[in-house]
Amino acid sequence: MTDEDLKTGPADGSELELEGGLDYAEEENILQKEIISRRHNDITQISEFMDYVSFNRVINKITDYAEIMTEGRVAGFINFDYRLSSNQTNKVIELLMNIQALSRIFTMAMKGSRDLEVEYISNIYSNPSEPELITAYLNLKNILENRLTHQIQQYNINMGKNNTTMSMPLHELRGHATTYRDMSEHKMIMSSKVQHGVIAASLHDAYSILVNKFNFYNEKTYIKYFFNEDDYRNRNNLILSGEARMSLQSINKNVSEIMDELVQINTNRLPQRLQKAPEQRLKKLPEMPSNVRQFNDRMLMTPFGRQYGGKIDGIISSIFSPVRRTKYAAFSESQMKDLITRLFDYNERSHKISDYQKEISEIAEYLLQQDYGVKSFTEKFIYTKKEAFNKFYTAEMKEKVENFLYTVFSVYYEEEFSPVFRIIKSLDLKKFACAFIIKRLYLLIGENLTTFGFFFIKTIARIGGIKAE
C-alpha cells in the first residue's frame, strides 16, 4: 500500500482495516442497519403529514446550502406552506438529524438567555463523492474553520489554559457533553466551561462529517483544532450523539431511500383512499393535487374562461400531478446532466432543438421540481470544470444558459398547451390565453411553485408579450 493510499483510502474501493477491529466500511454498514430500523418508524410518522413532493422540496432547499442556518430558517424550509404544527416540524428536523443530513451546532445565546442557541449545517450535496468541486461546500467549510479558530481561543481561555491556540482534547469535550446532558435533564444553569465545551463538541461533529474522509482525524486542519487521543474504536464516533459519523455519500443515499419509502407508503395508501372516494369523483380526470388551493376566479366566468378554462385547468393539473412529479423525480442528476449538456451543445451550434420534443419534456418536467436558480443549474449541468466556476460563469454564459432555458420551456409550453392553441388562431387571443394561464398557475399552484416554476411563468409571459412588473 502506498503513502497516497493511506491519505485518501484505496483507489480500488476496497476497505482499509482499522487497528485490531472492524474496518470503516463494516462500521458504516452496521450504522446503516441501525439507522434503517429507526428510520422506518420516523418516516411512517412524518408520512401522515408530509408526502414525497413536500419532502423533496425541503431537500432541494437545503442541498448545497452554503451558509449556517438558524433554527427558524430550517423550520421555514420544512413548514413552507404554514400547515404543520411545531411538533410535526420538529419530527422532520429530528429525522434529518438522525441520518446526519443536518448537523446541529451550538453558539452563545444573546444576553438574557440562559442556554445556548441552536443552528444547523446541511450535509447534503449534489455531488457527494467530490464535494470540494462545489462552491457551497468550500464556503461552508471556510465558515466552520473560522468558527473553530475563534472557538479554540474561547475554549482555552475558559478552561484557564495558558496557550490559547492549543488543540482541544476530545476526552474533555466528551466529558462536557455528558455534563451538559445531565444538567439539561435537571434544568440546571450551565457553567461557561460546559457551554464552551458543548459548542466545541458540536463544531467537531459538523466538521468531521464535512471532512468526508475515513481518516479525518489525521487531516492537518483537523489536528490544528482537535487532539484525538481516543481509542481506535471511538475515533469515528460523534461526540454529542455518540454514533459513528457517516460519509456524505452515505448521507445522500439515506436521503434517496427516505424519498423512495415515502413514495411506497403513499402508493400503498392510495387504494384505501380510492375506496373511500365517491364514485363520481373518480371520473374527474385529470385530478388536481390534494394540496392545491381552490379559488373563485371571475376570469372563469368570462366567455374565454367558460370555453377554455376547464381545458386549461386540466392541463395544469396534469403537469403538476403527483404521478408525473414522482416519475420525473426518479431521474438522477447524472442522467439529466448528459441530456442537458447534449441539448445545450446542440443549441450552441444552432441546431433546431425543438425537434427533440421528448428530451425537452423530460428536462422541463425535472426542472419544474427544482428549487435552485440559473447559477446553480449552470454549475450542476453546464459547468465543464476545466476552470474555476467564477471564471466560467460570466455574464455572457449566464445569458446563454437563460436563453437555452427559455427555449426549453417555450417548446414545453407550446406542446403541453397545444390542445388550446390548436383551437385559438387569433394572435390577440393567444396573448390573452397566456395571461389567463399565468393567473391560473398562480391561483392553483402558487405556494407549491419552485424557482423553475416561476421561470416557466416568466417564459409564458415572454411568449405572450406580457411585461414583468
N, C-alpha and C positions, 0 to 999 in steps of 0.2 A: 504494500500500500504506500502511495506517495504522500509527501507532505501536503500536497494540494488536496488529496482526498480527506486528510484529517481536518482541513479547514472547512471544506464545503460539503463533505459527505461523498460516498462512492458515486462515480459517474454512471455506473450501470444500474443504479436504482436499488442495489442490494442494501441490506441494513447493516449498520455498524453495531456491534455488541458493546453494551456498557460494561463497566467493571463488575465482574462477578455476578451478573444478573440479567434481567430482561433487556433486550435491545429497545431502542427508541420506538421502532415500528410496532413491536409487540405491546409496549406500554400504551401506545396510542390506540391500538385495536381494542385493548381491554377498556380503555376510557370510552371509546366509541360505543361499545356494547352497553356500558352503564348509562351513557347519555341517551341512547336509543330507548331503553326501557323507561327512563324517567320522562323522556321527551314525549312519548306517545300519550301519556296521561295529560301532559300540559297542552298538547295540540288538540286533543279531544275537547278540553275545556275552552280553548280560545275559538274553536270552530263553531261554538254556539253563537258567537257574536262577530266573527271575522272570517271571511271567505278567502279563497286563493287570490282573487283580484285585489282585495284590500291589503292583504299581507304582502303581495308582490309590490304594491305601490310603496309600502313602508320600506321594503328592502331597496327599491330603486332610489329612494330618498337618501338612504344612509350609505349606499355603495359609493366608494371613492370620495367619502366626505372628508374634506381637507382641514377641518377645524375641530376643536374640542366642543362638545355640545352640552348646553345646560340641561338640567332635568326637564325644564319647561319646553325646550325645543324638541327633545326626544318625544315627550308626551304629545306635542303638537303634530309631529310626523305620524304618530300612531292614531291619534284621535282627530284625524284631519277633517272629518265631517261633523264633529261635535256630537256624536251619538253614543259614545262609550262612556261608561262611568269611570271614576278614577281607579276603582278596583280592577276593572277589565283592562284598562291601560297598563296598570302595574303588572298584570299577568303576562302581557305581551313583552314588557321590558324584562321580566324575570326569565321568560323563555329564551330571549335573545342573549341574556347574560349566561344562562346555563349552557348554551352551546358556544359561548365565548365570542359571539358575533358582536357584542358590546363589551367593553371593559369599563368598569366603574372606577373612577378616580376621585379622590377627595382633595379639597382645598380648604383653606381657612375661611370660616364664615365671617360675615361682616360684624362689626361691633354690635353688641347687644344680643347676638345669637349664642346659644350655649353649646352647640355642637358644630361639626364640620359640614361644609356644603358638598353636594354631590354633582359630579359632571360625568360625561361619557365620551368614550372614543370608539369609533366604528372600526371593526376589524374585517369588514367585507370589501373586497377589491375585485374589480373586473378582470384582472389578470393576476390571480394569487400566486402563480408559480414564478412570476417575475415582477413583483410589486414595485421594485426600485425603478421601473420604467414609467411609473405613474406619478405625475406631479403631485397629486393629492397625498400619496404615501410619503413622498420626500418632505413635503411641507409639514405633515403631521409628526413625522419622526423628528424634524428640526424643532418643532414646538415642544415636544416631550423632552428632548435633550436640554433645551433652555430651562425648562421647569426643573429638571433634575439638577442642573448646575446651581440653580437658586436653592433648591431644597436641601442639597448636601451641606450647604453652609448653614442653613437654618437648623437642620438636624444636629449637626456637631456643636453649634452654639448652645442649643437647648440641653444637650447631653453633657455640657461642660467640658468639651474636649478642646485641647489647645490648638490642634490642627483642624481648621475648618474645611479643608479640602480632602480629608481622609475619607476613603470609601466606606459606605455603610455596611456593617456586617449583617448577613441575613438572619443569624440566630437572634440578634437583637430585635430586628423587625418582626420576626415571628412571635417573639415574646410580647411586643407592643400590641400586635394584632389580637393575641389571646386575651390580654388585659382589656383591650377595647371591647371585645365581645362580652366578656364577663361584666364589665361596668355598664354596658348598654342594657343588658338584661335587667339590672337593678336600678337603671335610670340615674346613675351617678354622674357627677360632673367630671369631665376628663381633664387630666393634667396636661400641660403643654407638651411634656415629653411623650405621652401616649398619643396625643394628636399628631405631632410631627412624625412619630414612628409609623402611624397608620397612613398618613399622606405619602410618606416614602414607600411604604409597602404597596400601596395602590399604584404608584408610578412604576414600581418594579414589575408588577404583574402586567401592566399595559405595555411596558417597554419590551419585556421578554417575549411577549406574543408578537410584537411588531418586528423584532429582530428576525423572526421566521427562520431560525437555524437550529438544528438539533443540539449543537454545542454552543448555544448562545452565551453560556457563562464563560467562554474563552474569548469572546469578542473584546477588542481593545476598548471600545466605548462603554461596554457593559462593565468591565473591570474598573473603569475610571470612577463609576458611581457605586458599585456594589462589590462587597467581598463575599464571594460564595464559598464558604468553608463547609457546606453541608455534605452529609453522606451522599454517595452517588445515587442512592435510592430516593433522595428528596430533591436532588438538583433540578429536576424537571417540574417540580410542584410549584404552583402559585402560592403566594403567602396567605392571602385573605381567605380564599376558598379551600385551600389545601389540595385541590385537584391538579392533575397533570396539565400543563399548558398544551395547547393544540397548535398545529401549524395552520397558516392561512388557507392552505389547500383543503385541509380537513374541515375548517370552519365553513368554507364555501360549499363543500359537499353536504354538510349538515343543513345548511340553508336550503339547498336544492331539494333535499329529501323531505324537509318540512313542507315545502310547497307541493311536492308530489302527494304527500299524505293528506294535505288539505283538500286537494282535488279529489282524491279517493274517497275521503269522508263525505264530501258534498255529493259525489256521484252516488254513493251508497244510500244517501238520504233522499235522493231525488224521487225514486219510485214511491216512497211514502208520501211525499208532498203531492205527487201527481194523483194518488188515490184519494187524497183529501180534497183536491181541487174540484170545483163544479165542472160538469161535463162541457157546458157551453164555453167556459173559459179556455179549455184545452184546444178549442177550434180556432182561437185567435192566434194567428201566426203572421209575422214573427212577433214574439212577446218581448216587451221591454224588460231590461234587467230589473231585478227586485228592488235595487236601491235607487232607481230613477225617481225623481220627484215629479209629480203631476201638477200642471198649471192650467188655468183657464186663459187661453190666449185669443184675444179678439181677432188676430190675423186669421185664425181658423174659420172665422165667420164671414170673411171676405169671399167674393166669388172664386179667387185663386185658391184660398185656403180650403173651401168646400170641395173644389175639384181635385186639387193636388196634395192637400195637407196630409190625408191618410196615407198616401203612397210615400211621401217624404218621411213621415214618422216611421213607417215600416222599414224603410232603408236605413234610417239612423239606428233603429232598434236592432237591426240585423248586424250593422257594423260593430256596435258596442255590446253585442250579446255575450254572455259568459262563455258560451260554447266556442265562439270564434276566438275570444281572448285567450282561453285555455289552450286552444290548438296552436296559436302563434307564439304564445309564451314559452312553448316547449322548444322553440328554435334556440340553438346555442349561439353564443356570440361569435364563435369561430365560423359557424355556417353563414351567419349574416355578414361577417367581415368579407368572406370570399365573394358573396353575392354583391355586396355594396361596392367593394373595390373594383370588381369587374365592370359593373354598370357605370361607375364613376369614370373609369378609364374610357369606356365607350363614349360617354358624354363629352369627355375632354377631346376626343378625336372626332367629334361632330357626327357620331353615329346616331341614328334615329332610335333612341332607347324606348320610345313609346311602343315599338314592336314587341318588346319584352314584357307583355302585359302581366303574365303570371309572376315573374320575378319582381316587378314593381309592386304588385298587390301584396306579395309576401313582405317586402321591405316596409311598405306603408302600414300594414296591419301590425307588424312587430314594433315599429316606432310609435304607433299610437298608444302603446302601453308604457313607453319610456318617459321618465320624468327628468331627463337632463337636457341641456341646451345644445346649441350648434357646436360650441367649442368642445364639449365632452364627446359629442358624436364624432367630430373630426379626429380627436385623439384615439378613440376606440376603433374606428373603422377606416379612416383615410390615412392617418399618420404612418409614414414608412419607417420611422426610427433610424433613418440614416443621418439625422442631425437633431439637435435639441428642438423640442417641441415649440418653444417660444420663437425660434427662428423659422420653423416650418409654418406656424400659424400666423401668417402675415395678413394684412387687410385684403390683399388680392386673393389669397387662399380662402379666407372666410367668405368672400363674395362668390367664389366658385362653388363652394360647398352649399351655400344658401341657394344658389341658382339650381344646383342639382336637386336639392330637396324640394324646391318649388316645382320642378319638373316632375319628380316622383309623385308628389301629392296632387298635382294637376291631372296627370294621367289617371291616377287612382280615383279622383273625384269624378271625372267625366265617365269613367267606367261604372262606378257604383251607382251614380245617379242617371245613368243612361235611360232607364225606363221613363224618367220625367222628361229628359231633354230630347228624346225621340218624338215626343208629342209637341213640346214647345218649340216653335220655329222663330218667333219674334225675338230680336236682339234685346229690346227693352224688357220683354217678359222674362228673358233669361237672366238679366241683371236683377230683376225683382225676385226671381227664384233664388238667386244667390243670397240676397238679403234675408229672405224667408228661411232658407236652410240654416244660415248662421244663427238667426234668432232661435229657431227650434233646437239647435245644438246647445246653445247656452241654457235654454229653459229645461231641456230634458236631461242633459248630461252634465251641465255646468260644474258641480262640485267634484265630479269624477274625471274631469278633463286633465290630461297630463300636459307637460310642456309641449310635446309634439302634437297634442290635441289642439292646443292654441295655434301652433304653427299651421295645422290643417285649416283652421278657421282663417288665418291670415292669407293662405293660398286661395281660399274661396273668395275672400274679399278682393284679392288682386284680380282674379278671373272676372268678377262682377264689376270691377272698376269702382269699388267702394273705398273711400278714403278712410284711413285709420284716424280716430280722434286723438 
